[in-house]
Amino acid sequence: MNTELMEALTILEKEKNISKDVMMDAIENSLLSACKNHFGTAENIKVIMDRETCDYAVYAEKEVVEEVMDPALEISLEDAEKLDSALQIGDVAQVPVHSKEFGRIATQNAKNLILQKIREEERKVVFDQYFEKEKDIVTGIVQRYVGKNISINLGRADAMLTENEQVKGETFKPTERIKLYIVEVKNTPKGPKILVSRTHPELVKRLFEAEVAEVRDGTVEIKSIAREAGSRTKMAVWSNDPNVDPVGACVGINGARVNAVVQELRGEKIDIINWDENPALLIENALSPAKVISVMADPEEKIASVIVPDYQLSLAIGKEGQNARLAAKLTGYKIDIKSETQAIEAGDLPENYMEQMGLMGEEGYTGDFDEEYAEDEAYGDEAYDEAYGDDTYGESYDESYDAGDDAEEEIEFIETDNE
């Protein structure tokens, strides 16, 4: 039994996860290559290796002849009888080949062949390992900045966090641990190339799967995510169990679960709303924390017209249009938001609605559009800040949770109006 070789292969298998059979095949090929370099040919060379004991033998099959013309392929009868007295002219003799007799070049080539096979198998193992983690999150250690890119150590491989996949304003220190989403893994001659991201919406989804057991086991589904990395994320959730509140499950007791995700995302705000198959209700929820008067949605054209109270217009639109933009991404609808005053001026609301809401007196509508809208614009940012504030979910969670309280009355009104 070749104990040294067996121990070496066992260590390789444990450390680099390369199977013994693969390495034994590499050793056989290296011996054939060494024979070719030493004798000039390897066509008649046979390598026999015992997979259990790692013992091996190399033989050259030579034809027994009276006069030797090619020593690499032929052997004289006299020499053949020394190996086996029963051999005769025309028989094939198995002549043992001693690897110790190989020259320095042949030995070096055999060594290089084995090392090359080890590197190839190591790259293959690493590629397979991270290919299985594609579309999932991993923990990486920040190594250094390479220009505007960041080199991340993932354990057995390095990844590059490019500038485009970094959240604006985030900075990292060497040796810092961060969560990353693996976007793609490519196999290259130099090893696996791993593309990671901190801006991908799926990063938020995977973080919630790690924090929320109900999401992990499928009780709560994350139906849609809209994200502006580093600023705000809107997430629509749905429960397959009527006894489980999807929003509450994701928020956790005192916001423990959502705060854990927010901490990993460096303070990014997260709005969690209820998913609804009814597009009007979904859009109403998506515009939370703003109150909505009515929603007219066209499922075919994927457009929706939304009317909100005058003082809620800026809140519905959000700072720099962020709230409306994220709601549009979340629902897949192009959303046109109008204030109550704008809708009345455009004639988008029927008179019976205005009478129900007390907006029409005996002399008709008496509001001043310009003054009210100007006041609304001035009030808007304050309302937005008050609703969101520095709290992660706060009012946003309360509004999204209560968004459907008057939903049935609103839908009934919309249906009556259509009739």
Stockholm file with secondary structure:
# STOCKHOLM 1.0

chainA/1-419         MNTELMEALTILEKEKNISKDVMMDAIENSLLSACKNHFGTAENIKVIMDRETCDYAVYAEKEVVEEVMDPALEISLEDAEKLDSALQIGDVAQVPVHSKEFGRIATQNAKNLILQKIREEERKVVFDQYFEKEKDIVTGIVQRYVGKNISINLGRADAMLTENEQVKGETFKPTERIKLYIVEVKNTPKGPKILVSRTHPELVKRLFEAEVAEVRDGTVEIKSIAREAGSRTKMAVWSNDPNVDPVGACVGINGARVNAVVQELRGEKIDIINWDENPALLIENALSPAKVISVMADPEEKIASVIVPDYQLSLAIGKEGQNARLAAKLTGYKIDIKSETQAIEAGDLPENYMEQMGLMGEEGYTGDFDEEYAEDEAYGDEAYDEAYGDDTYGESYDESYDAGDDAEEEIEFIETDNE
#=GR chainA/1-419 SS CCHHHHHHHHHHHHHHCCCHHHHHHHHHHHHHHHHHHHHSCCTTEEEEECTTTCCEEEEEEEEEESSCSCTTTEEEHHHHHHHCTTCCTTCEEEEECCGGGSCHHHHHHHHHHHHHHHHHHHHHHHHHHHHTTTTSEEEEEEEEEETTEEEEECSSSEEEECGGGSCTTCCCCTTCEEEEEEEEEEEETTEEEEEEESSCHHHHHHHHHHHCHHHHTTSEEEEEEEEETTTEEEEEEEESSTTSCHHHHHHCGGGHHHHHHHHHTTSCEEEEEECCSSHHHHHHHHTTTSCCSEEEEETTTTEEEEEECGGGHHHHHCGGGHHHHHHHHHHCCEEEEEEHHHHHHHTCSCHHHHHHTTCCBTTBCCCCHHHHHHHHHHHHHHHHHHHHTTSSSHHHHHHHHHTTTTHHHHHHHHHHHHC
#=GC SS_cons         CCHHHHHHHHHHHHHHCCCHHHHHHHHHHHHHHHHHHHHSCCTTEEEEECTTTCCEEEEEEEEEESSCSCTTTEEEHHHHHHHCTTCCTTCEEEEECCGGGSCHHHHHHHHHHHHHHHHHHHHHHHHHHHHTTTTSEEEEEEEEEETTEEEEECSSSEEEECGGGSCTTCCCCTTCEEEEEEEEEEEETTEEEEEEESSCHHHHHHHHHHHCHHHHTTSEEEEEEEEETTTEEEEEEEESSTTSCHHHHHHCGGGHHHHHHHHHTTSCEEEEEECCSSHHHHHHHHTTTSCCSEEEEETTTTEEEEEECGGGHHHHHCGGGHHHHHHHHHHCCEEEEEEHHHHHHHTCSCHHHHHHTTCCBTTBCCCCHHHHHHHHHHHHHHHHHHHHTTSSSHHHHHHHHHTTTTHHHHHHHHHHHHC
//
